[in-house]
Amino acid sequence: MLHGPARHAGPDPASGYKTRLGVVMFIIYCVVYTGFVMLNVLSEGRTMQVIVFGGLNLAVVYGFGLIVFALVLALIYNRLCTQKERELSGCDGAEEVGS
């Protein structure tokens, strides 16, 4: 294999921050997803059949929106956690965290 030796993984000083951020983002996503479920349950399908964009109904647009929203949240989480790791490790951002 063409890989170097494994790095030593010590304690993560940013783990508390990462946990809180992950929980907050999970709750935000759950609220948005609950809106999707409640629209389906309470409107008996009428609302989700409404054409909203480019010939697509609300169900399709909302569903794809949930997927895109999850990806955006993941990118934001990654960025914020990387910044916090660099801040706590004293890196200036030029070298990789954990090296």
C-alpha positions as CSV (number, residue, x, y, z in Angstrom):
1,M,0.0,0.0,0.0
2,L,1.1,3.5,-0.7
3,H,0.4,5.2,2.6
4,G,2.4,6.3,5.5
5,P,2.2,5.2,9.1
6,A,-1.0,6.0,11.0
7,R,-0.9,9.2,13.0
8,H,-1.2,9.1,16.8
9,A,-4.7,10.3,17.7
10,G,-4.8,12.0,21.0
11,P,-7.6,13.7,22.8
12,D,-9.6,16.1,20.8
13,P,-10.0,19.5,22.5
14,A,-12.7,20.5,20.1
15,S,-14.9,17.5,20.8
16,G,-17.4,19.4,23.0
17,Y,-17.8,22.1,20.4
18,K,-18.3,19.5,17.6
19,T,-20.9,17.7,19.7
20,R,-22.9,20.8,20.5
21,L,-22.7,22.0,16.9
22,G,-23.8,18.6,15.6
23,V,-26.8,18.4,17.9
24,V,-27.9,22.0,17.1
25,M,-27.7,21.3,13.3
26,F,-29.5,18.0,13.8
27,I,-32.3,19.7,15.6
28,I,-32.5,22.4,12.8
29,Y,-32.7,19.6,10.2
30,C,-35.3,17.7,12.2
31,V,-37.5,20.8,12.4
32,V,-37.3,21.3,8.6
33,Y,-38.0,17.6,8.0
34,T,-40.9,17.6,10.5
35,G,-42.4,20.4,8.3
36,F,-42.2,18.1,5.3
37,V,-43.9,15.2,7.2
38,M,-46.6,17.4,8.7
39,L,-47.5,18.8,5.3
40,N,-47.9,15.3,4.0
41,V,-49.9,14.2,7.0
42,L,-52.2,17.2,7.4
43,S,-52.9,18.2,3.8
44,E,-53.8,14.7,2.6
45,G,-51.6,15.2,-0.5
46,R,-53.3,18.3,-1.9
47,T,-50.6,20.7,-0.9
48,M,-47.8,18.5,-2.1
49,Q,-49.4,18.3,-5.6
50,V,-49.1,22.0,-6.2
51,I,-46.7,22.9,-9.0
52,V,-44.1,25.3,-7.6
53,F,-41.1,25.3,-9.9
54,G,-40.4,24.2,-13.5
55,G,-43.3,21.8,-13.6
56,L,-42.2,20.1,-10.4
57,N,-44.6,19.7,-7.5
58,L,-43.9,20.7,-3.9
59,A,-43.2,17.2,-2.9
60,V,-40.3,16.8,-5.3
61,V,-38.9,20.3,-4.7
62,Y,-39.2,20.0,-0.9
63,G,-37.6,16.5,-1.0
64,F,-34.6,17.6,-3.1
65,G,-34.4,20.7,-0.9
66,L,-34.0,18.5,2.1
67,I,-31.2,16.6,0.5
68,V,-29.4,19.8,-0.6
69,F,-30.0,21.3,2.9
70,A,-28.4,18.3,4.5
71,L,-25.3,18.7,2.3
72,V,-25.1,22.4,3.0
73,L,-25.3,21.7,6.7
74,A,-22.5,19.1,6.4
75,L,-20.3,21.6,4.6
76,I,-20.9,24.2,7.2
77,Y,-20.3,21.7,10.0
78,N,-17.0,20.7,8.4
79,R,-15.9,24.3,8.0
80,L,-16.7,25.3,11.5
81,C,-15.1,22.3,13.1
82,T,-12.0,22.7,11.1
83,Q,-11.7,26.3,12.1
84,K,-12.2,25.4,15.8
85,E,-9.6,22.6,15.6
86,R,-7.1,25.1,14.1
87,E,-7.9,27.7,16.7
88,L,-7.4,25.3,19.6
89,S,-4.3,23.7,18.1
90,G,-2.6,27.0,17.3
91,C,-2.3,26.2,13.6
92,D,-2.2,29.1,11.2
93,G,-4.1,27.1,8.6
94,A,-1.0,26.5,6.4
95,E,-0.4,23.0,7.7
96,E,-2.9,20.2,8.1
97,V,-4.6,19.8,11.5
98,G,-3.3,16.7,13.2
99,S,0.2,16.6,11.6
